[in-house]
Amino acid sequence: MPTEDLAGRATGVLADWEGATGHVLRPERREAFLARQVVWDLAAADEAVRRAAARRLWGQAGALLLDDWLLECVCPGAVHLTSDWPLIEARDPDTVLVLRELVAAAVDELAEPRDRDVLGRRLGLHNQPAQTLETAAEGLGVSRERVRQLQTRAIRRLVRNTAPAPRRLRQVLGELSCIGREGPGAQPSAAERLLDLADVLLPSVTPRQAVPLLARLAGADKVRAENLAAEASTIRTLRNDEARREAVREGRIDRSTRRWAAVAAEVDWFGDRRPAPPRTELETLREEENLTRGRFGAWHCPKLDRAVSYESETELRVIQLLSFASQITYYQEQPLAISYEYEGRQRTYYPDLLAATADGSCVLIEVKPVYEMAMAINVAKYRATADFCRVRGWGLVATDGYRTRRLLEHQVVDPRLEDTLSLALAAGHELSWPQIRAAAGVLPMGSLDLAALILSREWQWRTSPFRLRASPPADRAGGPVGSGHGDPRGAPWGSLRRR
């Protein structure tokens, strides 16, 4: 932006500050105000986003600090993000959404494009799964070792970056992990907290990679970060051992039986119910050359008498639910491949779990945190899987082990919020997270409200970073769930198993 234009916009920042706070600065203070670098950074922000951020901060705290204002423009909600650990334990969707966007914003504020690209690939940002060193090396056209070196350099720069988002991310992670104030016998320990934070913030990244990264951002040096990663690995093993011991406890079975009954009541059924394939015909299907399953861990299931691999702590929770629920006869992880279309390309989806029930039915289970079920790629997968189940008379449910997709489908949303966001989408090609918050203004908007609107209006949502757009007419013409691309009607079960 030309200097003279930026100078004019800096004066606009001053006008916005005075308009939001109701204060008018004296001439000498105006000069000092306009000389600050943060004001010039604010001048480069979108005007609507900047003004909405100013109104929110002033309304929430009766103060409008410039550094907080800039952070609110980059990642709405990050300024007042709480460090209340029970919210992380409960996987509070509003907290998780802002934390994940803060991670993406922190990476985007790195000065070097190469640093942003490497961390984006390795952390699974920009609507892509986390890449292994080998996959990232292939995409970047360099060696595996070079990717490791670039990643180390990028992390070091992220730890030292003084921009609003990296600085706030380090502060929040330091408070949540308790790395700087952990005492003897502190519960949960720093390693336990980092393990849970890795599952919340970087679900597609293996804990052995995510834990040391989060530890560095939280203030640990390289040696301590590696020690915490090793301790977290031990904690995961102990947690799995404890879960196995609980298998013999009647209380665990009773709780799981009740919980599955609640989940089963919200399964979508298609046609006459038909049984699952025989257990002997089921096997795990996955691309061996891009093996991601099993990198997170494996849990010995007493019901199946074998180790079951999982990709996240959320998936492990559902696997343990199926293992202890008396209604489940057997289950299989990633048992089949389903073709679906997304962004103009045919892709392959491997449903997380297939469960055979004691009443002779079959249910496919997609494991996702609730608000992620509204993401564009997950909606495409769900539609294709619904088509697949319709042919076979199977049930389908998307769940995190406690809540299901029905929660979003039945969520009551303020119609004013729906109208406001619809108008904002109609006026622009797509909206970022700051633009969404600016459009909502003072209207209350939780992450579940937003996800419910996305599902009902068939908008397209991508995350890390947040991008929302209205679906093109061709997509909306497909109708409700079930309009995706599954296998041909009547295709036999065996034709979908890889030879």
Secondary structure, DSSP 8 states (H G I E B T S, - for coil): --HHHHHHHHHHHHHHHHHHH-----HHHHHHHHTSHHHHHHHTS-HHHHHHHHHHHHHHHS---HHHHHHHHHSTTSTT----HHHHHTT-HHHHHHHHHHHHHHHHT-S-HHHHHHHHHHHT-SS-----HHHHHHHHTS-HHHHHHHHHHHHHHHHH--SHHHHHHHHHHHHHHTGGG--TT-SS-HHHHHHHHHHHH-TTS-HHHHHHHHHHHTT--HHHHHHHHHHHHHHHHHHHHHHHHHTT-HHHHHHHHHHHHHHHTT-EE-SS------GGG------GGG--TTSSEEEEETTTTEEEEESSHHHHHHHHHHHH-TTEEEEEES---EEEEETTEEEEE--SEEEEETTS-EEEEEE--GGGGGSHHHHHHHHHHHHHHHHHT-EEEEESSS-BTHHHHT----HHHHHHHHHHHHHSS-EEHHHHHHHHTTS---HHHHHHHHHHHT-EEETTTTEEE---HHHHTT-STT-S--S-TT--GGGGS--
